[in-house]
Amino acid sequence: MRFGKTAIRLGVLSCLVLACCTPVILPAQTPGGASPQAVRIVGTVATIDGNTLTIKSDAGATTTVNATDSTRVLRAEPGAKSLADATPAQMSDIAVGDRVLVSATAGDAGRPASAIRIIAMKQGDIAQKQKAEQADWQRRGTGGLVKTVDPAASVITVVAGSRTIVIHVTPKTIYRRYDSSSIRFADAKPSSLDQIHPGDQLRARGDRSADGSELTAEEVVAGNFRNIAGTVVSVDESANSLTVTDLATKKTVVIHITADSQMHKLPAEMAQGLAARMKNPNATPPNGGSGSAGAPAGAASPAAGQPQQAGAWKQGAGTGAGGPGGQRSGDLSQMLQRTPAVQLSELHKGDAVMIVATQGTPEAATAVTLLAGVEPILTAPSSASQSMFSASWNLGGGGASESAGTP
């Protein structure tokens, strides 16, 4: 679940030295044996003035550091797990937008810190790594709503639409979990299997079985988001929000829209096809089973691993990317990402919408994904529509950290 709207950021950029964190105190020995305070600064280069860098952290705080003749500058590649392959660099090699980790002695009041070592990761290298990881998540990812978790068997079962997918985990599987109030991958924290529960939305990447019903996960990202199906009461473009009546609670909820929110509208034919499939999962699609249920006429199948606009509809639902023998066994996202984007100004009172949002409060939440044109789907069994839509969360958002990879 870019995530303005950039490609979905899900994969972990596992460069140890550039992990997201706030500045912490590190010991720094001096020749005399004293241990003056040192700070560790992680962020993105905002400005450069000679040998002075202004660094913006992921939380938005800025810090100024000065490089000296004794400052050691290194360049690291995205994905590096140590500094073994880092190469010497110069201050002149650092540019605005680069990711840096700076070890520095704390400056006096009103004076910048003095850099001891600067480890830089080039913005272009990060973008290239993100693009490659995005394609890999497209090609080898799947997901859905968690049905069961069996730690003894190292198995997670998820449901996506009419499909059940068995996800096998290993001691090498990497786990991340989203903050309940955020849709940014930068805010996802290292996690573990015991923190995954039934009802969670989950996305996994790894090697799939031939029929797509099983996957051995290299990486798992989970979160618990709110699912709202309802009708629009009003739209407030000036506040970037809309008010909807939640059909489940019969109460109104204010939905805030941000640059990370994904908003799409289903064409009528596609919505009717998906609704028919939910009502009768065993039915043969009108085209004989070789195409996506309800897909718009003439829509081409995406190539394996083709990058797509990120954020929404990352799930296996029996439709989407081409599978073995011409069967459709990939992600519904491959199909739904071809649907038109919709703006707040195009939504009107009475329109039906389905929304994945942060937990927020009973009265308000922030949209991760909003889908309009869903009137036919709301007539399908609630369990089927919920399992389909709840897996459509945005796994990153447009504000994801530069140190995070993007599937």
C-alpha positions as CSV (number, residue, x, y, z in Angstrom):
1,M,0.0,0.0,0.0
2,R,3.0,6.5,-4.1
3,F,3.2,4.6,-1.7
4,G,2.7,12.1,-3.9
5,K,1.8,8.7,-5.3
6,T,4.9,6.7,-6.1
7,A,5.5,3.0,-6.4
8,I,4.7,0.8,-3.4
9,R,7.5,0.7,-0.8
10,L,7.5,-2.6,0.8
11,G,10.9,-4.3,0.6
12,V,13.5,-3.7,3.3
13,L,16.6,-1.8,2.1
14,S,18.8,-3.8,4.4
15,C,21.8,-1.6,4.5
16,L,22.7,-1.9,8.2
17,V,24.5,1.5,8.4
18,L,21.5,3.5,7.0
19,A,18.7,2.0,9.1
20,C,16.0,4.4,10.1
21,C,16.4,5.7,13.6
22,T,16.7,8.8,15.6
23,P,20.1,10.2,16.7
24,V,21.6,8.2,19.5
25,I,24.7,8.7,21.7
26,L,27.7,6.7,20.6
27,P,31.1,6.4,22.4
28,A,33.9,8.1,20.6
29,Q,37.4,7.6,22.0
30,T,39.9,10.5,21.8
31,P,43.7,10.0,21.8
32,G,43.8,11.0,25.4
33,G,41.3,8.3,26.3
34,A,38.4,10.6,27.1
35,S,35.0,9.8,25.7
36,P,33.3,12.9,24.5
37,Q,29.7,12.6,23.4
38,A,29.1,11.7,19.8
39,V,25.9,11.7,17.9
40,R,24.6,9.5,15.1
41,I,22.6,11.4,12.6
42,V,20.5,9.6,9.9
43,G,18.6,11.3,7.2
44,T,18.6,12.9,3.8
45,V,20.8,15.8,2.7
46,A,18.6,18.9,2.4
47,T,21.2,21.5,1.6
48,I,25.0,21.7,1.0
49,D,27.1,24.8,1.6
50,G,30.7,24.1,1.1
51,N,31.6,21.5,3.8
52,T,28.4,22.1,5.7
53,L,25.5,19.7,5.4
54,T,21.9,20.2,6.5
55,I,20.4,16.8,7.1
56,K,16.6,16.2,7.4
57,S,15.6,13.2,9.5
58,D,12.7,10.9,8.7
59,A,10.7,12.7,11.5
60,G,11.3,16.0,9.8
61,A,14.0,17.4,12.2
62,T,17.0,19.1,10.6
63,T,20.6,19.0,11.9
64,T,23.6,20.9,10.6
65,V,27.1,19.2,10.5
66,N,30.5,20.5,9.4
67,A,33.0,18.3,7.7
68,T,36.7,18.8,8.4
69,D,40.0,17.7,6.8
70,S,39.9,14.6,9.1
71,T,36.3,13.6,8.3
72,R,36.2,10.2,6.6
73,V,33.7,10.0,3.7
74,L,32.5,6.6,2.4
75,R,30.0,5.6,-0.2
76,A,27.8,2.5,0.4
77,E,25.6,0.6,-2.0
78,P,21.9,0.0,-1.2
79,G,21.5,-3.5,0.2
80,A,25.0,-3.6,1.7
81,K,25.0,-5.4,5.1
82,S,28.3,-4.0,6.2
83,L,31.0,-1.5,5.3
84,A,33.2,-4.1,3.8
85,D,32.5,-3.0,0.3
86,A,32.1,0.7,1.0
87,T,34.4,2.9,-1.1
88,P,36.2,6.1,-0.1
89,A,34.5,9.3,-1.4
90,Q,34.9,13.0,-1.2
91,M,32.6,15.7,0.1
92,S,32.1,16.8,-3.5
93,D,30.6,13.4,-4.2
94,I,27.7,14.1,-1.9
95,A,24.5,15.7,-3.4
96,V,21.2,17.0,-2.1
97,G,18.8,14.0,-1.8
98,D,21.5,11.5,-0.9
99,R,20.9,9.4,2.2
100,V,23.6,9.8,4.9
101,L,24.7,8.4,8.2
102,V,26.9,10.8,10.1
103,S,28.9,10.1,13.2
104,A,29.8,13.5,14.7
105,T,31.0,15.1,17.9
106,A,28.3,17.2,19.5
107,G,28.7,20.9,18.9
108,D,28.5,23.6,21.5
109,A,25.2,25.5,21.9
110,G,24.5,27.3,18.6
111,R,27.4,25.6,16.8
112,P,27.1,22.7,14.2
113,A,28.3,19.3,15.1
114,S,31.6,18.2,13.6
115,A,31.5,15.1,11.4
116,I,33.9,12.3,12.2
117,R,32.6,10.0,9.5
118,I,30.0,10.3,6.8
119,I,28.5,7.3,5.0
120,A,26.5,8.3,1.9
121,M,24.1,6.4,-0.3
122,K,23.4,8.0,-3.6
123,Q,19.8,9.0,-4.4
124,G,20.0,7.4,-7.8
125,D,21.3,4.2,-6.4
126,I,18.4,4.1,-3.9
127,A,15.9,4.7,-6.7
128,Q,17.4,1.9,-8.8
129,K,17.3,-0.5,-5.9
130,Q,13.7,0.5,-5.1
131,K,12.7,-0.1,-8.7
132,A,14.3,-3.5,-8.7
133,E,12.6,-4.5,-5.4
134,Q,9.3,-3.2,-6.6
135,A,9.5,-5.4,-9.6
136,D,10.4,-8.4,-7.4
137,W,7.4,-7.8,-5.2
138,Q,5.2,-7.6,-8.2
139,R,6.6,-10.9,-9.5
140,R,7.0,-12.9,-6.3
141,G,4.6,-11.3,-3.9
142,T,1.2,-12.3,-2.6
143,G,-1.0,-11.4,0.2
144,G,-4.4,-11.2,1.8
145,L,-6.3,-11.2,5.1
146,V,-4.7,-13.5,7.8
147,K,-7.0,-16.4,8.6
148,T,-4.7,-18.6,10.8
149,V,-1.2,-18.5,12.2
150,D,0.5,-21.8,13.2
151,P,3.9,-21.1,14.8
152,A,4.6,-24.8,15.3
153,A,4.2,-25.5,11.6
154,S,5.7,-22.1,10.6
155,V,2.6,-21.5,8.5
156,I,0.4,-18.5,7.9
157,T,-2.8,-18.9,6.0
158,V,-4.3,-15.9,4.3
159,V,-7.6,-15.4,2.4
160,A,-7.8,-13.1,-0.6
161,G,-11.2,-13.1,-2.4
162,S,-12.1,-16.7,-3.1
163,R,-8.6,-18.0,-2.6
164,T,-6.7,-19.4,0.3
165,I,-3.0,-19.0,0.3
166,V,-0.6,-20.9,2.5
167,I,2.6,-18.9,3.4
168,H,5.5,-20.9,4.8
169,V,8.0,-19.0,7.0
170,T,11.6,-19.9,7.9
171,P,14.2,-18.8,10.4
172,K,15.5,-16.4,7.7
173,T,12.1,-14.7,7.0
174,I,12.2,-11.0,7.7
175,Y,9.2,-9.5,9.4
176,R,7.9,-5.9,9.5
177,R,4.8,-4.5,11.1
178,Y,3.0,-1.2,10.4
179,D,2.3,1.3,13.0
180,S,-1.5,1.5,13.6
181,S,-1.6,5.2,12.9
182,S,0.6,5.3,9.8
183,I,0.6,4.2,6.2
184,R,4.3,4.9,5.7
185,F,6.7,2.0,5.3
186,A,9.2,4.2,7.1
187,D,7.1,3.8,10.2
188,A,7.0,0.0,10.0
189,K,9.0,-1.7,12.7
190,P,10.9,-5.0,12.9
191,S,8.5,-7.7,14.0
192,S,8.1,-11.4,14.4
193,L,5.8,-14.3,13.7
194,D,4.1,-14.1,17.1
195,Q,3.0,-10.5,16.4
196,I,0.9,-11.6,13.4
197,H,-2.8,-12.3,14.2
198,P,-5.9,-13.4,12.4
199,G,-7.6,-10.4,10.8
200,D,-4.3,-8.7,10.0
201,Q,-3.6,-7.6,6.4
202,L,-0.4,-9.3,5.2
203,R,1.9,-9.1,2.2
204,A,4.7,-11.7,1.6
205,R,7.4,-12.1,-0.9
206,G,9.1,-15.3,-1.9
207,D,9.0,-18.4,-4.1
208,R,5.5,-19.4,-5.1
209,S,4.2,-22.8,-6.0
210,A,3.2,-23.4,-9.6
211,D,-0.5,-22.8,-8.9
212,G,0.2,-19.8,-6.6
213,S,-1.6,-21.5,-3.6
214,E,1.6,-21.6,-1.5
215,L,4.6,-19.3,-1.0
216,T,7.9,-19.6,1.0
217,A,8.4,-16.2,2.4
218,E,11.6,-14.3,2.4
219,E,9.9,-11.2,3.8
220,V,6.5,-10.5,5.4
221,V,4.9,-7.2,6.1
222,A,1.7,-7.1,8.2
223,G,-0.6,-4.5,9.7
224,N,-4.0,-4.0,11.1
225,F,-6.1,-1.5,9.2
226,R,-9.7,-0.5,9.2
227,N,-12.1,-1.5,6.5
228,I,-15.0,0.8,5.7
229,A,-17.7,0.2,3.2
230,G,-20.2,3.0,2.9
231,T,-21.8,5.9,1.0
232,V,-20.5,9.4,0.6
233,V,-22.4,12.0,2.6
234,S,-20.3,15.0,1.6
235,V,-16.9,16.1,0.2
236,D,-14.7,18.9,1.5
237,E,-12.0,19.6,-1.1
238,S,-10.5,22.4,0.9
239,A,-9.9,20.1,3.9
240,N,-9.0,17.1,1.6
241,S,-11.6,15.0,3.3
242,L,-14.9,13.3,2.8
243,T,-17.6,12.1,5.1
244,V,-19.1,8.7,4.6
245,T,-21.8,6.6,6.3
246,D,-20.2,3.3,7.4
247,L,-22.8,0.6,6.4
248,A,-21.6,-1.6,9.2
249,T,-22.0,0.8,12.1
250,K,-24.5,3.2,10.4
251,K,-22.4,6.1,11.7
252,T,-20.6,8.8,9.8
253,V,-16.8,8.8,9.6
254,V,-14.6,11.6,8.3
255,I,-12.0,10.2,5.9
256,H,-8.9,12.3,5.5
257,I,-7.0,12.1,2.1
258,T,-3.2,12.6,2.0
259,A,-0.6,12.5,-0.8
260,D,-0.1,8.8,0.2
261,S,-3.7,7.8,-0.2
262,Q,-4.6,5.8,-3.3
263,M,-7.9,6.5,-5.0
264,H,-9.4,4.5,-7.9
265,K,-12.7,3.9,-9.5
266,L,-13.8,0.6,-11.0
267,P,-15.3,0.6,-14.4
268,A,-18.9,-0.8,-14.3
269,E,-18.0,-4.0,-16.2
270,M,-15.1,-4.8,-13.9
271,A,-17.2,-4.2,-10.8
272,Q,-20.0,-6.4,-12.0
273,G,-17.5,-9.1,-12.9
274,L,-15.8,-9.0,-9.5
275,A,-19.2,-9.1,-7.8
276,A,-20.3,-12.1,-9.8
277,R,-17.1,-13.9,-8.9
278,M,-17.6,-13.3,-5.2
279,K,-21.1,-14.5,-5.3
280,N,-20.1,-17.7,-7.2
281,P,-16.3,-18.3,-6.9
282,N,-16.5,-21.5,-9.0
283,A,-18.2,-19.8,-12.0
284,T,-16.3,-19.7,-15.3
285,P,-15.6,-16.2,-16.4
286,P,-17.4,-15.0,-19.5
287,N,-14.3,-15.4,-21.6
288,G,-13.8,-19.0,-20.7
289,G,-11.4,-18.5,-17.9
290,S,-8.5,-17.1,-19.8
291,G,-9.0,-13.5,-18.7
292,S,-9.4,-11.4,-15.6
293,A,-13.0,-11.5,-14.2
294,G,-14.7,-8.3,-15.2
295,A,-11.6,-6.8,-16.8
296,P,-12.3,-4.0,-19.2
297,A,-12.4,-5.1,-22.8
298,G,-9.0,-4.9,-24.5
299,A,-7.0,-4.7,-21.2
300,A,-3.7,-6.3,-21.8
301,S,-2.1,-8.7,-19.3
302,P,0.9,-7.2,-17.5
303,A,4.2,-8.8,-18.0
304,A,5.7,-10.7,-15.1
305,G,7.4,-8.4,-12.8
306,Q,6.0,-5.3,-14.5
307,P,6.2,-2.3,-12.2
308,Q,2.8,-0.7,-11.4
309,Q,1.5,2.3,-9.7
310,A,1.9,1.3,-6.1
311,G,-0.3,1.2,-3.1
312,A,-3.5,-0.6,-3.7
313,W,-4.8,-4.0,-4.4
314,K,-1.7,-6.1,-3.7
315,Q,-3.3,-9.5,-3.3
316,G,-3.8,-12.9,-4.8
317,A,-7.4,-13.2,-5.7
318,G,-7.5,-15.6,-8.6
319,T,-7.3,-12.9,-11.2
320,G,-4.7,-10.6,-12.5
321,A,-1.3,-11.7,-13.8
322,G,-1.0,-14.7,-16.1
323,G,-0.3,-18.0,-14.4
324,P,0.9,-21.4,-15.6
325,G,-1.0,-22.8,-18.6
326,G,-2.7,-19.5,-19.3
327,Q,-4.7,-19.6,-16.0
328,R,-5.1,-16.4,-14.0
329,S,-3.5,-16.9,-10.6
330,G,-1.7,-13.7,-9.9
331,D,-2.5,-10.5,-8.0
332,L,-5.8,-8.7,-8.5
333,S,-3.6,-5.6,-8.2
334,Q,-2.3,-6.3,-11.7
335,M,-5.8,-5.7,-13.0
336,L,-7.1,-3.0,-10.6
337,Q,-4.1,-0.8,-11.1
338,R,-5.3,-0.2,-14.6
339,T,-8.4,1.4,-13.2
340,P,-8.7,5.2,-13.5
341,A,-7.6,7.3,-10.6
342,V,-10.4,9.3,-9.0
343,Q,-10.2,12.8,-7.4
344,L,-12.2,14.1,-4.5
345,S,-14.0,16.5,-6.8
346,E,-15.4,13.4,-8.7
347,L,-17.0,11.9,-5.7
348,H,-20.6,12.9,-4.9
349,K,-23.2,12.4,-2.3
350,G,-24.6,8.8,-2.5
351,D,-21.6,7.3,-4.2
352,A,-20.6,3.9,-2.8
353,V,-17.0,3.6,-1.7
354,M,-14.8,1.0,0.0
355,I,-11.9,2.3,2.1
356,V,-8.9,0.8,3.8
357,A,-7.8,3.3,6.5
358,T,-5.8,3.7,9.6
359,Q,-7.5,2.7,12.8
360,G,-7.9,6.4,13.8
361,T,-10.9,7.1,16.0
362,P,-14.5,6.0,15.6
363,E,-15.2,9.5,14.1
364,A,-12.2,9.9,11.8
365,A,-9.5,8.0,9.9
366,T,-6.9,8.5,7.1
367,A,-7.4,6.7,3.8
368,V,-4.9,4.2,2.7
369,T,-6.9,3.1,-0.3
370,L,-10.3,4.3,-1.5
371,L,-12.2,2.6,-4.3
372,A,-15.3,4.1,-5.9
373,G,-17.7,2.4,-8.4
374,V,-18.2,-0.5,-6.0
375,E,-22.0,-0.6,-5.9
376,P,-22.2,-4.2,-7.4
377,I,-19.5,-5.5,-5.0
378,L,-21.4,-4.3,-1.9
379,T,-24.2,-6.7,-2.9
380,A,-21.8,-9.7,-2.8
381,P,-21.3,-11.7,0.4
382,S,-19.7,-9.5,3.0
383,S,-17.0,-12.0,3.9
384,A,-15.9,-12.3,0.3
385,S,-15.8,-8.5,-0.3
386,Q,-14.0,-7.9,2.9
387,S,-11.3,-10.5,2.3
388,M,-10.7,-9.1,-1.2
389,F,-10.7,-5.5,-0.2
390,S,-8.8,-5.7,3.1
391,A,-5.8,-7.0,1.3
392,S,-5.7,-3.8,-0.8
393,W,-3.9,-1.7,1.7
394,N,-1.0,0.5,0.6
395,L,2.2,-1.1,1.8
396,G,4.3,2.1,1.8
397,G,2.7,5.4,0.9
398,G,4.4,8.2,-0.9
399,G,6.3,9.4,2.2
400,A,8.3,6.2,2.8
401,S,11.8,6.6,4.0
402,E,14.6,6.9,1.5
403,S,16.3,4.1,3.4
404,A,13.5,1.8,2.8
405,G,13.2,-0.3,-0.2
406,T,10.1,-0.4,-2.4
407,P,8.5,-3.5,-3.7
